[in-house]
Amino acid sequence: MALSQILCLILLPVPGATAGWVLDHSVFPAILGAAFAGGIDMLLSIVKYVIH
Protein backbone atom coordinates (compact mmCIF):
# COMPACT_ATOMS: atom_id res chain seq x y z
CA MET A 1 0.00 0.00 0.00
CA ALA A 2 2.83 2.40 0.76
CA LEU A 3 4.38 1.79 -2.65
CA SER A 4 1.13 2.73 -4.40
CA GLN A 5 0.91 5.95 -2.39
CA ILE A 6 4.50 6.87 -3.24
CA LEU A 7 3.88 6.13 -6.91
CA CYS A 8 0.79 8.35 -6.90
CA LEU A 9 2.70 11.14 -5.17
CA ILE A 10 5.29 10.97 -7.93
CA LEU A 11 2.90 10.66 -10.88
CA LEU A 12 -0.04 12.91 -10.02
CA PRO A 13 1.83 16.23 -10.29
CA VAL A 14 2.55 15.48 -13.96
CA PRO A 15 -1.06 16.07 -15.12
CA GLY A 16 -1.21 19.12 -12.85
CA ALA A 17 1.89 20.57 -14.48
CA THR A 18 0.51 19.73 -17.91
CA ALA A 19 -2.74 21.53 -17.14
CA GLY A 20 -0.86 24.58 -15.87
CA TRP A 21 1.30 24.64 -18.99
CA VAL A 22 -1.69 24.30 -21.32
CA LEU A 23 -3.53 27.16 -19.61
CA ASP A 24 -0.77 29.76 -19.86
CA HIS A 25 2.26 28.29 -21.70
CA SER A 26 4.51 29.43 -18.89
CA VAL A 27 6.62 27.68 -16.28
CA PHE A 28 5.08 29.33 -13.21
CA PRO A 29 1.51 28.07 -13.79
CA ALA A 30 2.93 24.62 -14.52
CA ILE A 31 4.74 24.61 -11.18
CA LEU A 32 1.61 25.83 -9.40
CA GLY A 33 -0.49 23.14 -11.07
CA ALA A 34 1.97 20.45 -10.06
CA ALA A 35 2.12 21.76 -6.49
CA PHE A 36 -1.67 21.91 -6.25
CA ALA A 37 -2.14 18.38 -7.60
CA GLY A 38 0.67 17.08 -5.40
CA GLY A 39 -0.80 18.79 -2.34
CA ILE A 40 -4.23 17.29 -2.94
CA ASP A 41 -2.63 13.89 -3.45
CA MET A 42 -0.61 14.28 -0.24
CA LEU A 43 -3.76 15.04 1.75
CA LEU A 44 -5.58 12.08 0.21
CA SER A 45 -2.71 9.72 0.98
CA ILE A 46 -2.64 10.91 4.62
CA VAL A 47 -6.40 10.35 4.93
CA LYS A 48 -6.04 6.91 3.34
CA TYR A 49 -3.25 6.04 5.78
CA VAL A 50 -5.29 7.21 8.77
CA ILE A 51 -8.41 5.31 7.68
CA HIS A 52 -6.61 2.05 7.01
C-alpha positions as CSV (number, residue, x, y, z in Angstrom):
1,M,0.0,0.0,0.0
2,A,2.8,2.4,0.8
3,L,4.4,1.8,-2.7
4,S,1.1,2.7,-4.4
5,Q,0.9,5.9,-2.4
6,I,4.5,6.9,-3.2
7,L,3.9,6.1,-6.9
8,C,0.8,8.4,-6.9
9,L,2.7,11.1,-5.2
10,I,5.3,11.0,-7.9
11,L,2.9,10.7,-10.9
12,L,0.0,12.9,-10.0
13,P,1.8,16.2,-10.3
14,V,2.6,15.5,-14.0
15,P,-1.1,16.1,-15.1
16,G,-1.2,19.1,-12.8
17,A,1.9,20.6,-14.5
18,T,0.5,19.7,-17.9
19,A,-2.7,21.5,-17.1
20,G,-0.9,24.6,-15.9
21,W,1.3,24.6,-19.0
22,V,-1.7,24.3,-21.3
23,L,-3.5,27.2,-19.6
24,D,-0.8,29.8,-19.9
25,H,2.3,28.3,-21.7
26,S,4.5,29.4,-18.9
27,V,6.6,27.7,-16.3
28,F,5.1,29.3,-13.2
29,P,1.5,28.1,-13.8
30,A,2.9,24.6,-14.5
31,I,4.7,24.6,-11.2
32,L,1.6,25.8,-9.4
33,G,-0.5,23.1,-11.1
34,A,2.0,20.5,-10.1
35,A,2.1,21.8,-6.5
36,F,-1.7,21.9,-6.3
37,A,-2.1,18.4,-7.6
38,G,0.7,17.1,-5.4
39,G,-0.8,18.8,-2.3
40,I,-4.2,17.3,-2.9
41,D,-2.6,13.9,-3.4
42,M,-0.6,14.3,-0.2
43,L,-3.8,15.0,1.7
44,L,-5.6,12.1,0.2
45,S,-2.7,9.7,1.0
46,I,-2.6,10.9,4.6
47,V,-6.4,10.3,4.9
48,K,-6.0,6.9,3.3
49,Y,-3.3,6.0,5.8
50,V,-5.3,7.2,8.8
51,I,-8.4,5.3,7.7
52,H,-6.6,2.1,7.0
